[in-house]
Structures are given as structure tokens and as C-alpha cells.
Amino acid sequence: MLLIIVSSMAVLFSSGAVWPRYLMPKVIQIFSVFIPNTFGIDGVIRLYIMSAPFSAMAFEFAGLCILALIYGILGYRVIKKRYPHKI
């Protein structure tokens, strides 16, 4: 439980919701692209807080779809490797 609390704080801060992402070091900016939380928070801020249309969130939606595809393929490969006779 403690590990989840500590890691969730790091994910929240690296997503750009608490601190602007452009002020973070480049390493953290690159790392935050691989966290779905980053695209989700940006999209929610644009849709609900800035009252932008859904088309303004196309980049964030595409990023979430790409991450879902990448993590889906990686998950499939791990399961296939671990349980080769069941797939």
C-alpha cells in the first residue's frame, strides 16, 4: 500500500497537473509521455475547464489510443511468453 501511495504522487506531479510540464527536466518530460495519466489530465482540463470542443482534444485522445495499443501488445506478449500453452 505504501508503494502505491509513493508512486501515485510521482505520477501526479510528472503529469503536469500540479506543476507545469515545461518547467520540469527533459528526462521527466520524456518519462511522463509513457504515463496515460498525462494525456488524460490534459484532455480533461481542455474539455471541462477550458470548455473546448472534443476536436481540440484530438492529440490527447490519439496519445491515449497509442498508449493503449502499445501496452496491449506488451501485455499480450508477456502473457503469451508466460503461458504459451493457453493462448
Helices and strands as residue ranges (DSSP letters): H 2-14, G 21-23, H 26-33, H 36-44, I 45-49, G 54-57, H 58-82
